[in-house]
Amino acid sequence: MTPQRRSTSAVRASLARGFSMIELLVSMVIAMTVILAMAAISLRFETGKRQDASTSDLSSSAGYLAYDIDRELRSAGSGFSTMRAETYGCVLHASRSGAQILPALAAFPAPFSSVDVNVRMMPILVYPGAGASGSDVIQVMTGTGGLGETPTQVRLNSVATNTLRLTATVGIRGDDLLLISENGRPCMLEQVDASFTGGATQQVNLAGTYFATSIGAQSLNDRSTGATANAMVFGNATNGNPPRLLLLGLNGSQQLVRYDLLRFTNDTSQNPVPLADGVVDMRVMYGVDNAPANGTVDQWVAPTGAFSPTSLSNGTAAAQTTLARILAVKVSMVVRSELIEKDDIAPATVSMFPSLDATQRVTYTVTAANRKRRHRVLEFTVPIRNVITMSGRPTPP
């Protein structure tokens, strides 16, 4: 028999008898090793992808929060800063569909239940520790009239049932909201009749959702019988440009929420509207212009002592002067990712206000249950441009 025939016969014999147990086991071990290696590589790839997505989401959320809060706070005081002596600290009276909404007849919904129901007109006010888990609550007021913020005098003894007379009505249009103020007295919010068009006439007709001849103990007629009262266009009730009188804070679900004090943008049940998830703490500092005033921030102070809500909102001339010294706010937030990692990746504590001195920083403690989530400290400064303008210093670009 030739060698070639013997080789062919050997192969046929091997195929006939099949693979041995050892050969099968070796093959299985090799196959399992390859499968496990591929699974490990795939798992590591997916984990990395989720981590990258979590980090990206955290960065996007932080960027959105900084933008949104900056947008709400930057124009604080618009529409009433020019009437500082009359409006800063006055209790705002407003009604909606014939029912009084300010001063509120009951506590505001959580997390704003600690906010004073006697809401006072001021560009910005911080309630320290009033939000969930000791976070701060921000009250911000912005008018949207856009008429140069020029007050118009309410003519003496000119108020009738649903009319009043102003020295000028040019620029006033239907459904505008008028902020009516008088030094030393509460402010009132009234609505212009939908069909009104300002011009040569001095008489303004009043009607609509936010019109009422009396709100609580305050009567519109009283605003033209004594000392000089003024009216200023504060926004519009129907054209999508209402004034923004907002509360911003954190609820128990780690959400940044907004509550509209005039009830334009709340949900259908008049509850706060969530703006962002995963915000676990928020603290605020005031940027203060010390004497002699020069329109620049000289010091960062906590909203306590002379800058506490009680001190700033007592309506005195001293409180108005102190409030006018607040030219900016510095907001520090701790945001948390939704992804739960395999291992602890968050430190036990993080420091808020890292740009300030160590004595002014706030320590946030990350609970053991949340150490597997990524945490990030977000800090940004917002100039209050209307107050800066009133200080005599040009508004920074």
C-alpha positions in Angstrom: 0.0 0.0 0.0 1.3 3.4 -1.0 1.9 6.2 1.6 -0.9 8.3 0.0 -3.4 5.4 0.4 -2.4 4.9 4.0 -2.9 8.6 4.8 -6.3 8.6 3.3 -7.3 5.5 5.2 -6.1 7.1 8.5 -8.2 10.2 7.9 -11.2 8.0 7.0 -10.7 6.0 10.1 -10.4 9.2 12.3 -13.6 10.6 10.9 -15.4 7.3 11.4 -14.6 7.2 15.0 -15.4 11.0 15.7 -13.8 13.4 18.2 -12.5 12.2 21.5 -13.9 13.6 24.8 -10.6 15.5 25.4 -10.8 17.1 22.1 -14.5 18.2 22.7 -13.6 19.6 26.1 -10.7 21.5 24.8 -12.9 22.9 22.0 -15.6 23.9 24.5 -13.1 25.6 26.8 -11.7 27.6 23.9 -15.2 28.6 22.7 -16.3 29.6 26.3 -13.1 31.7 26.6 -13.8 33.5 23.4 -17.5 34.1 24.4 -16.6 35.4 27.9 -13.9 37.6 26.4 -16.3 39.1 23.9 -19.0 39.5 26.6 -16.5 41.3 28.9 -15.4 43.6 26.0 -19.1 44.3 25.1 -20.0 45.0 28.8 -17.1 47.3 29.2 -18.1 49.1 26.0 -21.7 49.5 27.1 -20.6 50.6 30.5 -18.4 53.2 29.0 -21.1 54.4 26.7 -23.6 54.7 29.6 -21.0 56.6 31.6 -20.3 58.9 28.8 -24.0 59.5 28.2 -24.5 60.1 31.9 -21.7 62.7 32.0 -23.0 64.3 28.8 -26.5 64.5 30.3 -25.1 66.0 33.5 -23.3 68.6 31.6 -26.3 69.4 29.4 -28.5 69.7 32.5 -26.0 72.0 34.2 -25.8 74.2 31.1 -29.6 74.4 30.8 -30.0 75.2 34.5 -27.4 78.0 34.3 -29.1 79.4 31.1 -32.6 79.2 32.5 -31.9 80.7 35.9 -29.7 83.4 34.3 -32.6 84.3 32.0 -35.1 84.6 34.9 -32.8 86.6 37.2 -31.0 88.9 34.9 -33.9 91.2 34.2 -35.2 91.3 37.8 -36.7 94.6 38.7 -37.7 95.5 35.2 -40.9 97.5 35.2 -40.7 99.0 38.6 -37.1 99.8 39.5 -37.7 103.4 38.4 -40.3 103.8 41.2 -38.0 102.4 43.9 -39.3 104.7 46.7 -42.9 103.7 46.0 -42.6 100.0 45.1 -39.6 98.5 46.9 -41.2 96.6 49.8 -44.9 97.4 49.0 -47.3 94.5 49.5 -48.7 93.5 46.2 -52.5 93.1 45.9 -53.8 91.2 42.9 -56.9 89.3 42.0 -57.8 86.7 39.3 -61.3 86.1 38.1 -62.7 88.0 41.0 -60.7 86.0 43.7 -57.8 87.5 45.6 -54.6 85.7 44.9 -52.1 88.2 46.5 -51.7 88.5 49.4 -52.3 84.7 49.3 -55.1 83.5 51.5 -53.3 80.3 52.3 -49.7 79.0 52.2 -48.1 78.5 48.8 -47.7 74.9 47.7 -44.6 72.9 48.6 -41.7 73.6 48.5 -42.8 77.2 48.9 -44.9 76.9 52.0 -42.4 78.9 54.1 -42.6 81.9 51.8 -44.4 84.9 53.2 -47.9 85.1 51.7 -47.7 88.9 51.9 -45.6 89.1 48.8 -43.7 92.4 48.5 -42.4 94.0 45.4 -38.7 93.7 45.1 -36.4 92.6 42.2 -35.0 89.6 44.0 -35.3 88.0 47.4 -33.8 84.8 48.8 -35.4 82.7 51.5 -32.5 80.7 53.0 -33.3 77.1 53.9 -36.9 77.3 52.8 -36.7 74.6 50.1 -36.3 70.9 50.4 -33.4 69.6 52.5 -32.4 73.1 53.5 -32.0 74.5 50.0 -32.7 78.2 49.3 -35.8 79.6 47.5 -35.5 82.5 45.1 -38.3 85.0 44.6 -37.8 87.1 41.4 -40.0 89.8 39.9 -39.8 91.0 36.3 -42.1 93.4 34.5 -42.5 93.1 30.7 -44.2 96.3 29.8 -41.4 97.5 27.5 -42.5 101.2 27.6 -39.3 102.7 29.1 -40.5 101.9 32.6 -41.9 105.4 32.9 -44.6 105.9 35.5 -47.7 107.9 34.7 -49.6 109.9 37.4 -53.1 108.8 38.4 -55.2 112.0 38.3 -56.6 113.2 41.6 -60.2 111.9 42.3 -60.3 110.3 38.9 -61.2 106.7 39.8 -64.7 105.5 39.2 -66.1 102.0 39.2 -64.0 100.7 36.4 -62.2 103.7 35.0 -59.3 106.0 36.0 -57.6 108.9 34.4 -53.8 109.2 33.7 -51.8 112.1 32.6 -50.9 110.2 29.5 -52.1 107.0 27.9 -49.9 106.8 24.8 -48.6 103.2 24.4 -51.2 101.6 26.7 -53.2 98.9 24.9 -56.0 96.4 25.6 -55.3 93.8 28.4 -52.2 95.6 29.7 -51.6 95.1 33.4 -51.1 98.4 35.4 -49.0 98.4 38.5 -50.5 101.1 40.6 -48.4 102.4 43.5 -48.4 105.1 46.1 -45.6 105.9 48.5 -46.2 104.2 51.8 -49.2 102.1 50.7 -49.7 98.7 49.2 -49.4 98.3 45.4 -52.3 97.1 43.3 -52.4 95.2 39.9 -55.2 96.1 37.5 -56.1 95.1 34.0 -57.0 97.4 31.1 -60.1 96.7 29.1 -59.4 94.5 26.0 -60.8 97.1 23.6 -58.8 100.1 25.0 -56.3 101.9 22.8 -54.2 104.7 24.4 -53.7 108.0 22.8 -55.2 111.4 23.2 -57.6 110.3 25.9 -56.7 110.3 29.6 -59.4 107.9 30.7 -58.5 104.3 30.9 -61.2 101.6 31.0 -60.6 98.7 33.3 -61.9 95.1 32.9 -60.7 91.5 32.6 -59.3 88.6 34.6 -57.0 90.7 36.7 -59.3 93.7 37.3 -61.1 94.3 40.7 -62.3 97.5 42.3 -61.2 96.2 45.7 -58.7 93.5 46.7 -58.8 92.6 50.3 -58.8 95.8 52.3 -57.4 97.8 49.5 -59.7 99.9 47.2 -58.7 101.2 43.8 -60.7 104.4 44.5 -58.4 105.3 47.4 -55.4 105.6 45.1 -56.6 108.9 43.7 -58.0 110.7 46.7 -54.8 111.8 48.5 -51.1 111.6 47.8 -49.8 111.2 44.3 -50.3 107.7 42.9 -48.6 106.4 39.8 -49.4 103.7 37.2 -46.9 101.8 35.1 -47.5 99.2 32.4 -46.2 95.9 33.9 -47.0 93.5 31.1 -50.0 92.1 29.3 -52.4 89.5 30.3 -53.2 87.9 27.0 -50.5 88.4 24.4 -48.0 85.9 25.8 -46.0 88.6 27.6 -47.2 88.6 31.2 -45.0 89.9 34.1 -43.0 87.1 35.7 -43.4 87.0 39.5 -41.8 83.6 40.3 -40.6 81.4 43.1 -37.8 79.0 42.2 -36.8 76.2 44.5 -36.2 72.4 45.0 -38.9 70.0 45.9 -38.6 66.6 47.7 -38.2 64.8 44.4 -34.9 66.6 43.7 -36.5 68.8 41.0 -36.0 72.4 40.4 -39.6 73.8 40.2 -41.2 77.2 39.4 -44.3 78.7 40.9 -46.0 81.7 39.2 -47.4 84.0 41.8 -49.8 85.6 39.3 -50.8 82.1 38.0 -50.0 82.5 34.4 -47.7 79.5 33.9 -48.6 77.0 36.7 -50.2 73.7 35.8 -53.9 73.3 35.6 -54.1 72.7 39.4 -52.0 75.7 40.1 -49.1 73.6 41.3 -45.4 74.4 40.7 -44.0 73.4 37.3 -40.9 71.1 37.2 -38.0 72.6 35.3 -35.2 70.1 35.8 -34.5 66.8 37.5 -31.5 65.7 39.6 -30.9 69.0 41.4 -30.2 68.1 45.0 -29.2 71.4 46.5 -29.3 75.1 45.7 -27.7 78.0 47.6 -27.6 81.7 46.8 -25.3 84.6 47.8 -26.0 88.3 47.2 -23.4 90.5 45.4 -23.4 93.8 47.4 -22.2 97.3 46.6 -20.8 98.7 49.8 -20.6 102.4 50.6 -19.6 104.6 48.9 -21.8 103.1 46.2 -20.1 102.9 42.8 -22.1 100.3 41.0 -19.7 97.4 41.5 -19.9 94.3 43.7 -17.6 94.7 46.7 -18.8 91.7 48.8 -20.7 88.4 48.7 -23.1 88.0 51.6 -25.5 85.3 52.7 -29.2 86.1 52.8 -29.2 86.5 56.6 -29.0 89.4 59.1 -29.4 92.7 57.3 -30.0 90.8 54.1 -32.6 88.3 55.5 -36.1 88.3 53.9 -37.6 89.9 57.0 -35.1 92.8 57.0 -35.2 93.4 53.3 -39.0 93.3 53.0 -40.1 95.5 56.0 -40.8 98.5 53.7 -38.6 101.0 55.4 -36.3 103.5 53.6 -33.4 101.7 55.1 -34.6 98.4 53.7 -35.0 100.0 50.3 -31.5 101.3 50.4 -30.1 97.9 51.4 -32.1 96.2 48.6 -30.8 98.6 46.1 -27.2 97.6 47.0 -27.8 94.1 45.7 -26.3 94.2 42.2 -25.9 90.5 41.5 -26.5 87.0 42.8 -24.2 84.0 42.9 -26.0 80.6 42.6 -24.4 77.3 43.5 -26.2 74.1 42.8 -25.4 70.4 43.2 -26.7 68.3 40.3 -26.8 64.5 40.3 -26.8 61.9 37.5 -29.6 59.3 37.1 -27.1 56.5 36.3 -26.2 54.3 39.3 -22.7 53.0 38.9 -21.3 49.7 40.2 -18.8 51.3 42.6 -18.9 54.5 44.7 -17.7 57.3 42.5 -19.0 60.4 44.4 -17.0 61.9 47.3 -18.5 61.9 50.8 -18.9 65.7 50.6 -18.7 68.4 47.9 -18.1 72.1 48.4 -20.5 74.7 47.1 -19.3 78.2 46.2 -15.8 77.0 45.3 -14.9 80.5 44.0 -15.5 82.1 47.4 -13.4 82.1 50.6 -13.5 78.8 52.6 -15.5 80.6 55.3 -18.3 81.2 52.8 -18.5 77.8 51.3 -21.3 75.4 52.0 -20.7 71.7 52.4 -23.1 69.3 50.8 -23.0 65.7 52.2 -23.6 62.9 49.7 -25.5 60.2 51.4 -24.2 56.6 51.2 -27.2 55.6 49.0 -26.2 58.1 46.4 -22.4 57.6 46.4 -22.8 55.5 43.2 -24.2 58.5 41.3 -22.1 61.2 39.7 -22.4 64.7 41.4 -21.3 68.0 40.0 -21.2 71.5 41.5 -22.5 74.2 39.3 -21.8 77.8 40.1 -22.6 81.0 38.1 -23.1 84.7 38.7 -26.0 86.7 37.4 -25.8 90.6 37.3 -29.2 92.3 38.1 -28.9 94.7 35.2 -31.9 97.0 36.1 -30.5 97.6 39.6 -27.1 98.2 38.2 -28.5 100.7 35.8 -30.3 102.5 38.6 -27.0 102.6 40.6 -25.6 105.0 37.9 -23.2 102.5 36.5 -23.6 101.4 32.9 -25.0 97.9 32.4 -22.2 95.5 31.6 -22.4 93.9 28.1 
